[in-house]
Amino acid sequence: MTEKPDRLTKLQQQHAKIAAQIAYNASRKKADSRKEETRLKIIVGASILSDMKAGKTAAALVRDVLNRALTTERDKDLVRKAGLL
């Protein structure tokens, strides 16, 4: 009968280890997703800024979007400082 508690303890330890691995992998996946989203924003933003500086037609559209999307004065001031509004 001493075998059952040892087996139960071993299974509980395995369960805890697997639960920790699941939590770690879930957090890594979430972090990787955030990194990808940030990278995408940087790439798209840099492309649009480059197009605007070259005087292409995107400038008017981007200014309209920025005027609608920016809600805080802090953000508006930064965009104005950059000469995009």
Secondary structure, DSSP 8 states (H G I E B T S, - for coil): -THHHHHHHHHHHHHHHHHHHHHHHHHHHHHHHHHHHHHHHHHHHHHHHHHHHTT-THHHHHHHHHHHH--SHHHHHHHHHTT--
